[in-house]
Structure formats: C-alpha cells, structure tokens
Amino acid sequence: MRIVRLILAVMVVAAAVVVIVGEHMSGVSADAVINARLTTLNAPTAGILSLPHRSLGSYVRKGETIGSISDPLVDNVRLNELVHERARVTAEILRLKKNIEAVEQSVTELESRSGRYQKRRVQQLGAELQALRSQIGAARARGEEARAALTRSRQLTERGLETAASFERIRAAQKVAEEEVETARQQAAVVEIELQAANSGMFLGDGYNDAPYSEQRILELSLRLSEYKAMLAAEQSRGEALDRRINVERLRVNRLSSSALTSNVNGSVWEVLTADGETVQRGEALMRLVNCSATIVTLSVAESVYNRLKSGDRAKFRLNQGGQVFDGTITRLAGSGAETIYRNLAVAPSERHLQRFDVALLVPELANDPALSCAIGRTGRVFFEARPLDFLRGLWS
C-alpha cells in the first residue's frame, strides 16, 4: 500500500512538472494590443472649415458627412471670361442667322422675278416668230402675184403690146418679194432658236449673257449664302465647345467654393487637428480616423520565440479581461526596433515593446464581435503553441 501511494505521489509530481514546464516553455507574447490603421482626412479645397463637434471615439460610417469647407473668394475669373466669350459667339450666331434670312429672302424674290422674265421673254419671242411667219406668208403672196404679172408682161412684150421697161420693172418687183421671203425666213429661224433657248432658261440676243441680271444675282447671293452657312456652322461648333468648357469650369468653381468632408472608412474619430471656423489650406490634415474594418493585433515576443515563427502560422489571442480566445494568423514579422511601422497605427509601441521583437496578428473574428470590432487598445496575450491547461481554460471560458 505504501508503495502504491509512493507511485501515485511520483506520478502527481511528474504531471505537475510537465504542466509547469509546458506552460512556461510554450511560445507566448509579453503583451498584445488590438490595433488598427489610421486614415487622415485632408482638406480637398482651401476655405473656411465648418466642423460640427464630435467626441473622440465617436463612430462614423463610410460616406458619412463630417463637415464642409466653403470659400467665398474662389477664383472665377476664367469662368467669367468664358461666359463673355460665349455671349459674343451667341451674338455672332444671331447676326449670321439674320444675314442668311435676308439673303434667302432676296434669292426668293429674284427667283420669282427671273421666272416672270422668262415667261414674258418666251411670249415676246413667240409673238415675234408669229409676226415673221405672217411676213413670210405675205411676201410669198406678193411673189406669186409678181410671178404671174411677170408671165403676162412677157407675153405682152413678145406681142409688142407692152414695153420692155415695164417687163423689167415687174421682174425687179418679183426679185424683191423673193428676197423679202428669204430674209423673213432667216429672221424666223433666228427667233425660233432664241425661243427654244428661252424655254430651257438660256437667253440669247444682243447685250445678253447666258442668263439675265436676276439669275446672275441669284448665283452671287447663293455663293454668299453658302459662306454665311459655313460661318454659322463654325460659330455653332465654337459655341458648343464653349458650353462644354463652361460646364467644366463651373464644376471646378463649385467644387472649390464648397466641398464636403466625408468619412472614407467605417471607424471612429481618433484625433481632431482643426476646429470649426478655421481657415484651412488645400491638402491640410483635418482629422484622423481609425479604420475599424482593418483591425489587427500587435504584440512583442522574446527572441527565442520570434525565431520559431513564420508568416501564416496559427496563434490564439486571449483577452486579459473576459478571457475570450480568438484564432489568429501571423501576418507580419517586423523584428526588433520596429518603431517606423507604427506611424500609421492607432496605438504606438512602448519602450519595452521596442526592446523585444514585433509581430502582427490577423484575427478575423474580432470584426464579427460588435463589442470588439473597434475596441482599439484592449490588451491580451497571444499563444503560439498548445499548453497543457488549454482544456481547462476552454471550460472556464
């Protein structure tokens, strides 16, 4: 019996030694802090800042309006120049349109006048042709009479009843009649050619070109009308280009005269660098926010533990108060003296932290816990290996 108690005592002592050694030899951090990246809101424009009061740590949502900047002295000289230039182009367009209307009206009147002239000219040539045809008929009739009189005169002259002088006089009258017929025929041919040309819109005759004055003016005005329309199209294109430039310039002036400050993250107000009513410059830092959507756990470990770690290793983060345990993954190993990497993080490292070796842990479950999703500064410890008493800690949790 005594031997059994001795054996049991030895086993208990051995188990205690294993637990103590396992607890102390397992990889563990000296300290761990819930941390997050900072984002800075800069002034998009210069002007007077309107920033309603917000308590430090107050929650803001992405896209939420935090404040605004207004500049009553924004430079709008270029916009005024463009507006004045557009007014000049508009006046030029109106002038060209009136010129086009006047020229079109003149062309319409000249076309009507030219049509009337062509109609009257055709009627005139038709009347002349009819008169010449009548002259031809009359001349032919006289020629026939002269020919008959010449035949009778020849017979009478052969019989001695009429003198030779009378015969010659009648024969001369016949030749005159024939010449009159030929002249009238030639004049009729000329008039007929002029009539055909007039019907086709071309006018022939002494002192005429191929078109009357009204048609020549129509051609001149048509060329001028084409020039006016080309100039109008150019001015309209210029006006459209000016409209686009004016719209762009107005957007620029509106953007500079008044701009809203909106949160670019889901987080909380960490630091306010300016106050309501201050005059700020473009690009000036106004406020810093904590990005609660990108929380991490920063910690430091001894060199012996650090040398056994690598990115991607699994670890467990345990809060000091509450005892919740969260699974995490090593995302960065920064080594000793890692002060510069904390310049954009909410919680800076302590002197003791910088004397050890820096490690960053990604713990996705923190973002799913409403109470811890933005609990910047909460402390705990990180364990990199399983410990003998983990099952008891799990039951206690």
Sequence and secondary structure as in RCSB ss.txt:
>XXXX:A:sequence
MRIVRLILAVMVVAAAVVVIVGEHMSGVSADAVINARLTTLNAPTAGILSLPHRSLGSYVRKGETIGSISDPLVD
NVRLNELVHERARVTAEILRLKKNIEAVEQSVTELESRSGRYQKRRVQQLGAELQALRSQIGAARARGEEARAAL
TRSRQLTERGLETAASFERIRAAQKVAEEEVETARQQAAVVEIELQAANSGMFLGDGYNDAPYSEQRILELSLRL
SEYKAMLAAEQSRGEALDRRINVERLRVNRLSSSALTSNVNGSVWEVLTADGETVQRGEALMRLVNCSATIVTLS
VAESVYNRLKSGDRAKFRLNQGGQVFDGTITRLAGSGAETIYRNLAVAPSERHLQRFDVALLVPELANDPALSCA
IGRTGRVFFEARPLDFLRGLWS
>XXXX:A:secstr
 HHHHHHHHHHHHHHHHHHHHHHHHS B SEEEEEEEEEEEE SS EEEE     TT EE TT EEEEEE TT  
 HHHHHHHHHHHHHHHHHHHHHHHHHHHHHHHHHHHHHHHHHHHHHHHHHHHHHHHHHHHHHHHHHHHHHHHHHH
HHHHHHHHHTSS HHHHHHHHHHHHHHHHHHHHHHHHHHHHHHHHHHHHTT   STT  SS HHHHHHHHHHHHH
HHHHHHHHHHHHHHHHHHHHHHHHHHHHHHHHEEEEE SSSEEEEEE S TT EE TT EEEEEEEEEEEEEEEE
E HHHHTT  TT EEEEEETTT  EEEEEEEEEEEES  GGGTTBSS   HHHHHSEEEEEE THHHH TTTTT 
TT EEEEE S  TTHHHHHHH 
